[in-house]
Structures are given as C-alpha cells and as structure tokens.
Amino acid sequence: MSAGLGIRIGTVTSVAALDTSLDPYAPRDFATDEAMPTVVKRSALDLRPGAAPSLTDTSERHGRHALSGFADRVGDPVPLIDEDGRSHLAEDLFATATRALVAEASAGADSEPTVVITHPDRWSSYTGDVLREALDRAGVQDATLVPESFAAMRWLEGSRGPAGDGLTVIYDLGGNSLVITLMRTGSESGPIGNGIHSQDFGGAQFDHLITQYVLETVSSSTSFEFDPFDPDTVGALVELRARCSEAKEQLSYDTATTLTVDLPGLHSDSRLVRDEVEDLLRAPILASIELIRELLHTAGLDASDVTQVLLTGGSSSIPLVAELISSELRAPVVTGPHPDRIPAIGGAVIANEIAQSVVADAPPVAAPVAATRPAPRPTPTSAATAAASTGMSGRKKAGIVAASVAALAILAGGGLSLGTTLTSNDAPVETVVSENTAGTTSTTGAPQTTADAAAAVVNQTTENGLPAPTVAADGTLIPAAGTVIAPDGTVVADPNVAAPVAGAPAPAAVVPAAPNVSVPSVSVPTYTAPPVNIPSPAPVKVPSISNPIPPVLDSTGNLLGGVLDGTTQGLGDVVGGLTGQK
C-alpha cells in the first residue's frame, strides 16, 4: 500500500505526518489529532558519541549534546560547533534530522513511504541543491522539496475543498520570524510576489515580553538582588524563559495558569491570566497586520480583495492573533488545532498523491512469451542504393538511369519483369519483386545484365542459332525445347537431350556471351547544345597599367568551350551505350 510522508523542520519544532489514505483527494477532517499520525520533536539533534543521531523530545529543554539552530542556516558555509568541538554543516544536520524523522514515522510500515520535505519560500535554488546533496549523503533519496506555502494550501484544499477565484493570505507566525505570502486561488492559482519575511515578530519576542512582565511582577512584591552575570543566574533565567513559553502555549487553551519562578535568592509562584498576556501581545500583533497591508499595497491590492487568511506556525495558535486579523482585515480566518503541523500535513497529502500517481502510471507486467519469434530477414538493397553506397561514378549512374527508362518502355510494350532489368553486375540481388499486374516475386538463378534480358525478349533466335526463350506471364524466361539457359544468361543446347535439335549445331561447351549483344532499338532524341553567346566586353582604358582582363576573357571562353565539349561528349557516350555504338 502506498503512503506519503510530509516533513517540516522548523526553527523550534520539527513535524512528520504520515498519510496512508487510499484517496488523497478526498476531503479530510483535520480537527482531531487522529486524522493523520504525526511525530513532533524539537529541532535539536542529540549527537552523543556512540549513539545514532536523533531529535530530542519537546519536553527536553536541555541536553549536553543537543545541537539546534541548523534549520535557518542551510547553505551557510560556516559550520556549527557542538560541545565536543566537532563542526557540522547546517545542511548535513538538516538531512540527519530528516532521516531520523523518516525512520521514526515510518516504523512498522509495510513499505517505504514517498517523502516530501517542505522548506521556506525564500529559499533559493542554490539552497535547495545544497540540501538535496546533503540528503543523498544521509541516505534520504528521491525526496521532493516543496515550498511551505504550497503545502499549506494543499492542507486548506483538503480541509475546505477546492477554492474558487480569490486571494488567500498565509500568515505564518513561527518561533523566531513571521512570513506573509499572498496566494491566488482558482483558475489562476499561484503566489503573488515574493512575500515578506520579518524577524521582528515571532514566538521568541512574545516569550521575552512575558518573561519581562513576570520578573517585574515578582520584583514588585519581593525585594531580592542577583548578579545577572553569574552562571547560575543565567541558567535560572533561561529556565524561567522556557517556563514562560510553556505558559503562553497553555493560555492558548486555558484562561489562567501558574508558573514557578526559581532564581538565586528568590523562589515564588506567579499567576498569569490570558487577558494580561493578550495586553502584552496586542501591540506587536497589530504591527504585524500592518505588514499585510503593506504587502497588499505593493501588489496593487486592497484588504477588500482578501478572501481568507490562513494561519500557520505555532505562535499563531494564540487566540488573539485570529481575533485581531479578522477584525482588522474584515476577512474570515482559517486554521487548524495545531497550526505548526499544517505544512507537514499538506506535504504528506502531496506525497501520497505522488505515490498514488506512480502506482497508477506503472506499466503492466508483460506476460511470458511461449516461443521466440524469429528475427525478420533483412530487406535486400536495391541496385540504385547499392550503387550509391559503393561510390559509383557519375557516368555509370547515368547509364543505369537510361537503361531503366528503356526497360520501362519494353514493359509497356511486352511485359518484361523489372526485377530482372534492374539487376546489374555491380549489385547482385538474390530476390527482387516484379511490378507486373500479377504482383508475384521472381527469383533469378544468376544475375543478368539489362542488355542480356532485353536481347532475350527482342530476338527470336539467339546468336548461336538456337530458339529464343519465351516470356511467361509472371515475367520469367522459359527456354525452348532442347535448350537451357546457362548461368551467364546465354541459351545453349541441353546436353541431356540425345538427339540434337533440328538445324542446330552440335552441343558445345558453355561459353560466356559476347560483349557486343544487340539491344532493342530505343529512340533517343538527339541533343544539340544551344549556342552560348559571350558578349564582348567594352574596352577598358587604364592609363599606364597593363590590363589583364583580355587574357581572363580568353580563359573564360576556353573554359566554357571545354565544358560544352565535355557535355556533348558525355551525352554521346550515354546514347552510344544504349544503341550499342561507340
């Protein structure tokens, strides 16, 4: 059974989704986690020596051998250094993380799934080529790279059905940045412009605002002092920021939560309410909406042209984001229960479509052949083709053409087989096709010349006084009684006949035919070369310079005369060859 695996490796979170549905084009319900099996990990590779590299769980915030930050540095020639001092290229870490996700998501599957890897739209072709090479080195071959916006639109089509003509704004608010893309839907679907990528907005900025608010709240109620440069204090602040990030995510579903503040000299619990956090995040979210308006204005569009807004990215799960965008743009907002999984799920649907198309386009297995058909015999080469391939001279080619014309005239008058007349000593042929009305095939025992075949038809008696053979309906020659046709084409007495034919001389040994064989009279019009008048050039006067033009004209006249003499001589040779005269 075919399956598709979609992978998205983000700055903070990596997701792999597996689609095993039989119909990838059927509408889906992505409202629950059970709609498609997914694997969610932190974008941090555990590179402990002696163990297979793997992505850490989302609950593991710290790890001595965990290396992160590679998702945004694919193609960067500056390597990343782990805690053991080993250097790693970002694309190799990306490919290693992909291999780990493929192995975990496809564990227990009947066959290897088709893999689609989504990537940011801003990637250049160079970045894609670098990643493909790294994937080949990591053993992840035949993977397809798809922009995240296209994968997100495929998720939208699967959950809402095909969209009509309109404009969709993809608002991807991730952990460290915001990406806004305009997508045209309907008959002219596709991206509009290059979009906007800003690192001024994202989950990291929201976490910083919440952490600062918690510290201000705690310090106002309790007096304490700490050294911000102390390693223990730095570690405690990193832990506090992580807890604030978890509280932010918790407030996306609950209205209040409590987090623990544990710093040197201070231990306290702080209560957070959704309204308080929303007041902190309202200003940056409104500022990000202004980027949407700027992008629309750059594309020559207005907020009224927006058909819908698709929210992706983990930070867009904050309810205030959908609320403000909908009220500011006056457009419906669409998202899923886990916006950070949307590109991976869309990539899985695309991968399943690719897998289904490959299975559908696979050629059927050919049935075994009971017996092998013999190879066809090669077609004999015609005399004209053989003559051309052997480098025949121009005069001999002209003779073959003239003889062919004569044979056509004889065929119109008496029905001679063209298969015999077109056979020459220069190109012997075993089997030729007769072009008479019967359409039969004539096989000649030995090659004959055109003059020999013509003489056998025209003359009633041969040169040695024997009766001439007759021509059958299929064009073959039938020797008279008491005679046979020798291999060289002459008619001789049959040596097996006891009594000689009346009026015929005693049987003699077979001798080759004389070279001067009479041929049928063919009327060939006499060709007279037209006179060529060369106008006398006007005299040219050049002062004190010897003019070489008259000798050139004399040479030209001699040259033309030689060409005319050669042409007349060549025609005479052709006519003489046909009439038997030299």
N, C-alpha and C positions, 0 to 999 in steps of 0.2 A: 504494500500500500504506500502511495506517495505521500509525502508530508513536506511542509515548509517551515523553516526556522528563521525568524527575524531577530536581529541583534542590534541593539543600540548601546554604545559605550559612551556615557556622558561624563561630564567633569566630576560629578559626585556619585552618581548611581549608574549601574550597568544592568540591562534587562535583556533577557532572551525569552521569546514567546514561540510556542510550537503549535502549528495549525495542522490538524490531521483530518479536517472535514473532507467529505467526498465532493462537495460542490463549493469551491472557494468563492463563487459569485453569488451565493445565496445570502440574503440579509442576515445579519448577526445581532445578537443582544449582548453587548459588552458591559451591561450594568453590574454584572457579578464577576468575581474572580474566577469562577469555574467555567467561564465562557471559553477560555483558552489557557492551557497550562503555561505558567511563566516562572522564570528564575530571576530573582532580584538580588544583586550583590553591590557592594561598594566598589567603586572604581579604584581599587588599591590591590596590587599584586603582592601576594605573600611569596617572597623569594628566598625562603630558608634553604640553606645548603643541604643537599641530600634528599630533598622533597620535591615533588612535582609542583610547579608554579600553580597557584590558584587565587581566585578573588576572595577577599575577606567578606564575612557576613556584614550586614548593615548594622548589627548590634555591636560589632567590634570597632571601637573608635581608635584604638591604639594597637600598634603592632611593631615590634622592633624591626622586622624585615619587610614590612609593608611599604610599597613604593607607589605613589599616586602622582597625579598631575601630568600624565602622559597623553591623555585624551586630547588636550588642546595644543600639543606640540608635535604632532605627526608631521614629518618632513623637516623638522628643525635639526640642523647638523650638530648642534650642541647636545651631547648626551646627558642623561640623568644619572646621578651617582647615588647608589644605595648606601646603607650604613656600614657595609663591609668594604666600601671603596671601589666597588665594581661599577663600571659605566655601562649604560644601556641606551640604545636609541629609542626614541619615543614610539616609532612605528613598530619596532620589534616587541615592545611591551604591549602595544595595542593588539598586535597579532596574537601574542601569547594569551592575553585576556580573552580574545575571541575564541581561541582553541579551547580554553578552559570552559567557556560558556557552552560551546557546541558539545563537548563531552558530557557535561552535566545535564543539559537539557534533552539530549537525545539518548540518554542511558536507558537501556531496555527496549529501544525501538527496534522494529523488525528490519529496517533498512536505514541507511544514512539519509537524513533529510536534505533538501535543497536549501542552501543558506543565502540569505540576503542581509547585507550589512548596511545600515543607514549611517549617513555622515552629514555634517553640517553643510548647508547650501553654499557657504562661502568658500568651500574647498576648491582649489584649483585642480586642473588636470595633472599637474606635477604631484600634488599631494596624493591624489588617487593612485597614480602609478607607483609612487613610493610604498603606499600601503599594500598594493597588490603584490609587489615583490616581497614584502615582509610576510604576507600571508602565505606565499609559496614556500618561503623558508620555514615557516611554522607548521607546514603541512595542511593548511586550510586552503584547498584548491577549489576552483570552479565556483567561488563565491561571487555574488553580484553586488555591486555597490549602488546604492540608491540614495538620493538626497532625502533628508528628513521631511521636507515639506511634501514631497510626493507620497511618502509612506503615510504621513498624517492624513492626506486627502483620501488615500485608499481606505484608511480606517473610517473616515467620515462617510464615504460611499457605502461601506459595508454596514454601518450602523443606521444611516438615514436613507439609503438608497441613492440612485444616481441623481445628481443635482442638475437643475436647468441652468439657463443662461443667468449668470450673476457674478458677484465678486465676493470672495471669501478672504478674510484677514486671518492669517495664522499668527497667533500671539504666543510665542514660545518663551516662557519665563523659567529659566533654569537656575542652577545653583550659583553661577557666577556671572551670567550675562542674560541679555534679552535679545531675541531675534524676532523681527516682524517681517512677514512675507505676504505679498499680495498675490492671490491665485484667481485667475479667471476660470469659471466653470461653464459647462455647457458645450456648445459646438466648437468654441474657440478656447478650450481649456489650456491652461499653462500659466507659468509665473509672469508677473508684470514687474519689470525692472530687476534690480539686484537685492532689494530688501534693505533692512537696517540691522546692524549688529552693534549693540551697546553693552559695555561692561559697567555702566553706571547703575544698572538695575539688576537685581537678582536676589536669590536667597541669602547670599553672604552679606549683602547690605542690610537686609531685614534682620538677620541674626545679630549684626553689630548694633543696630538700633535697640533691639530688645535687651541685649546684654548691658548696654549703657543705661537703659532705663532701670533694670534690676539693681545694678550697682548704686545708682542714685537713690533708689528707694531704700536699700539696705543701709547705706551710709547715713541717711537722714534719721533713721531710727536708732542706730547703734554707732557709737564712736569707735573707730579702730584705725590703726595705721599699719601699712605694709610696704615693703620695698618692691617696686614693680620690676626691678632688675634681678631679683633673687630667683634662681632656677625653680625653687618650689612654688613661688608665687606665679611664675609664668605658666607652669604646668597646671596650677589650680585655675588660672584664668582660661586656659584652653578647655579645660573640663567644663567650666561654667558656660562657656560659649556653646559647647556641644549640647548641654542640657537646655539652653535657651532655644536652640534649633529644634530639639525634640518637643519642647513646649509649644513652639509655633505650629508644628505639624499637628499636635494634639488639639490645639484650638481650632483647627480646620473642621473638627467634628464635634468638639465639646465647647461649652461656653466658658469654662473656667478650668484651671489646672494649677498645680503646686509644684514648685521646683526647689531643690535644695542648693543653698549657697555655702560652699565649703572653701574658705580662704584661710591663710595663716592668721591666726588671732580672731577668726570670725567663723561662726557656724550658725546658719539661720535658714528658715524656710520662707519662701516668698510666694505669694498667691498672685496668679495672673488671670485676668478676665479678658474675654475676647474683645470687648469694647475698648479696653485700654490699648491692646495691641493694634487694633484697627486704627485708632487715632495716631499711632506712631507711623503706620504704613500708608496712610491716606495720601500724604503729600508726594512720596516717590511714585505711587501708583498713578496719580493724576499726571505727574510729569511724564511717565511712560506713555500715557494716552496721547499726549501732545506729539510724541514721535509718530504715532499712527496718522495723525492729521498731516504732519509734515510729509510723510511718505505718500499719502493720497494726493496732496497738493503737487508734489514733484511728478507724479504720474498723470497729472491733469484730471484728477478725480476729486470727488467730494464725499463727505461722510454719508450723504444720502444715497450714494451708489453702492454702499456696503450691503450685501445680502445677509451675511452672517459672520460671526467671529468664532474661530476655533481656538480653544485654549489648550496648550500642551506645556509640558515641563512641570517638574514637581512643585515649584513655588506658585504656579497658577491655581493650585488647589485651594488657596486661601479664598474664602467666600467673598471677601471684599473686592477681589480682582474682577470677578464676573459681574458683581453689582455695579461697580463704577464704570466698567467698559460698556455695559448695556445701557446705563443711564446717560453716558456722555455721547455715545455714537448712535443711540436710538436704533440698535440692531440686536437681533437675537444672538445669544451666546451658547455655544455647544462645547461640551467637554465630557470626559468620562470619569468614572470613580477614581481612577489613577491616571492623571494626565501625563505623568512621566513614562507610562508604558505605551502610550498611543503610537509613537513611531515604530517601536518594536513589534507591536501587534499588526500594524499596517504592513510592515516588512514581511511578517510571517504570512499574511494573506497573499502578498505578491509572490513570495517564494513558493507557496502552494500552487498558485496559478502557473508558475513556470514549470513546476514538477508535473502538473496535470497536462500541460501542453506538450511536454517532452514525451510523456507516455502515449498521448493521443497521436503524436506525429511519428512514433516509432514504426518503422517498416515491418510488415508481417514476415514471419519466418518462412523462407521458401521450402516447399515440400521436396523431399529427396527424389532425385531423378533415377528411374529404374534402369535406363540404358543411356549410354552416352551417344549423342548424335554425331555421326562423322562430320568432320570439317568439310565445308564445300570446296570443290576443286577450283583452283584459280582460273579466272577467265582468260582465254588466250588473247595475246596482244595483237591488235590489228597491224597490218603491214605498214600503214602510214605512221602509226605510233612507233613501231619498231624502227622504221627508217629514221624518224626524227631523233630517237634515243641513241642510235649508232652514229650520229653525225653525218648523215648522207649529204652529198654535195648538192648544190642548187640545181645543176643541170639534170641530175638523176631524179630529184624530186619533181621537176617539170615533166620528165618523161613518164613517171608514174601517173601524174595527173592527166596527161594527154591520153595514155593508154586506158585509164578509167573512163574517160569520155567516149573513146572508141568502143569499149565493152558495153557501155550503156546503149549506144546506137545499135550494136549487134543484138542485145537483149530485146530491144523494141521490135527488131525485125524477125528474130528467130528463136529467142528464149534461151540464151546462154546463161549458165549459172554464174552469178557474180562471185560466189565463193571460190570458184576456180580462177577467174580472170584477175582477181585482186591479190592472188598469191604470187609472190615474187621469190626469186632465188635469194634475195637479200634478207628476207624474213620468212623462214619456213613456218607453216602453221599446221597443226595436227587436225583441228576440227574447225570448220567455218560454217556459217549459216547462209543458206541460199535464200535470196529475196525474191523468189518467184511466187506465183499465185498459190502453189501448194504449201509454201512455208515450211518445207522439210529441211533436214540437216544432211549435208553431203560430206562424206569422209573420203578424202583422196588418199590413195596409197602412197604417192610420192609427189613432191612439189613439182609443179609445171609453171612455165612462164606464160605470160599473156599471149605472146606470139604463137606458142605451140597450141594453146587452146583455140585461138582464132583460126589457125590453119586447119585443125581437125574438123571444124564446122564448115568452113567455106569450101575446101577442096573435096571433090567426090572420090578421088583416088589420092593415095599418098605418093610421096616422091619415089618410093621403090616399087610403085605399080600395084600395091595391094589395095583392096577396097577400104574406103574410109569408114570409120565407125559412125554410128548414128547417135543422135542425142535423145535421151529418154525424156519423159515428161518432167521428171524431177531435176533435169539438167545434167545427169551423169552420162558418160560416154560408154556405149555398148559396142564392143568390137564385132566385126563381121565374122561369119563362119570361117574357121580355119585360120583365123588371125588372133593375135593377142596384143595387148598394149604393154610395151616394155617399160621398165621402171623410169627410163628417161623420157617417156611420153611418146615414142615413135611406135608405129604399127608394124609388127613383124609377123611372119608366118608362125603358126602354132607348131612347135617341134613334136608335139604328141600326136599330130594327125599323120596317119600313114601315107595317104595319097596327097600329093600337093594340089593346091587349088589350081584350077584351070587357068592357064595364061599367066600364072605367077612363077617366078624363078624359084630355083631350089632354095630350101631353107638355109639361111645364113646366120652367122653369129650376130648377136645383138650389138649394134654399134650406136654410138650417140648420134643424135640428129645433127645435121649440118647446120652451121651457124646461119647460113642465108636461107631462111624459111620464108616462104611467101606469106604475106599478111593480107587481110581484106583491104580492098580499096576504100579508103576513107577520104572524103572530100574535105580538105582543109583550105580555107581561103588564104590566098597569098597576101602576106602582109607587106605593105610598102611603107617604109618610114617616111613621114611627111618632111618636106624640106624645112630646114631651120635657117631663117634669115637672121644673120647677126648684123645689126645696124652698125654702120661705120661711125666711130666716134668723131666728134668735132675736133679739129686740131687744137691743141693746147700750146700756147706760146708762153714759155717761161724764159725770161731773159737770162742768158749766160749760164744756164743749168741744163745739163743733159737729161732729157726726158725719157724715163724707162717705160713709159706707157705703151708704145707700139710693140715692143717685144712681148709685153704681158698679153696684149690682144692677140698676137700671133700664137702665143702658147695656148690661149683660151680657145682659139679656133681649132688648133690641132687637137686639143683635148676633147672638144665636142665631136670633132670628126672621128676620133678614135672610139668614143662612146657609141656613136651611131653605127660605126662599122662592127663593133663588138655586139651590139644589139641585133643587127641584121644577121650576123654570123650565128648567134645563139638561136635565133628563130629558124634559121636554115637547118641547124643541127637537129632541132626538135622535129621539124617537118620531115627531114630525111630519115630520122629514126622511125617515124610512123609509116612511111611509104617504102621503107627498105632500101632507100638510096643514100649514098654518102655524099 
